[in-house]
């Protein structure tokens, strides 16, 4: 059996916001399985939504670049925010984002491309050189590219420190033969909405089946615990799934800019105005450090350990 340590309990508490004793109980019930423990707490109504779980910030920058019908997002991590303000680091992120846009490679292939800018190094070798010069560990973590024709790819960088650089970048691709200027305005608004709401998919049909099965299981368990007769459980589950869709699916979400229209209705209105169809072909959202767990030093324990 997995040892239920105080560190494991604290990690679960950080992920869910549940009390320490309930976190310990959840870990005991699930033999120390962190994801199962999160689900156990959610079924008891004691945990925050899973989309908030495990999002511990890391430092660095997100780079964003679009050229009208194509776009690229890149995340480069560093140990401290100090490095993110370094001109050399910022230049590296911008240059790598431009390479990602022009070459449309995967991360491994991008790392092997010539970096250019007066050097004979590759992208990965330039990063290694920068680590040696700046004296801090760094990583080219991920990239994503999009393209659409006809239509536009529109980007939005929240709280940008300069054009195309920040900590939360979004791209959205709109497939349409409509006016590019009008599509770009619409795309910018939808990208801002995505930055705020973090949807899981464009449509219900595109939701990850594993995510949907997991959510349905949790909702069903919660419904049964309500004590309602079994014949009402199905309706309760479907009602709560609709709410889940409204929270997690872009087309079903309420547009944050007007606070009342569904995104799918915003698209329909734009279609009527432009006289042509508009399809959200996809989106990408990179929030700096999402999913990265940084070691949090306990200064009191560290000092105490030195005296043992």
KABELMO-V149723 format. One record per helix or strand. SS is the DSSP state (~ for helix, > for strand). FROM is the first residue (numbers start at 1). LEN is the number of residues. If there is no record, write none. Layout:
BEGIN
ss=SS from=FROM len=LEN
ss=SS from=FROM len=LEN
END
This chain:
BEGIN
ss=~ from=6 len=11
ss=~ from=20 len=10
ss=~ from=34 len=10
ss=~ from=50 len=3
ss=> from=59 len=8
ss=> from=70 len=9
ss=~ from=81 len=4
ss=~ from=87 len=17
ss=~ from=107 len=5
ss=> from=114 len=1
ss=> from=122 len=1
ss=~ from=123 len=12
ss=> from=138 len=10
ss=> from=151 len=8
ss=> from=162 len=1
ss=> from=165 len=2
ss=> from=168 len=8
ss=~ from=180 len=18
ss=> from=201 len=1
ss=~ from=204 len=3
ss=~ from=209 len=17
ss=~ from=230 len=19
ss=> from=249 len=1
ss=~ from=250 len=3
ss=> from=254 len=1
ss=> from=262 len=1
ss=~ from=263 len=12
ss=> from=279 len=9
ss=~ from=299 len=8
END
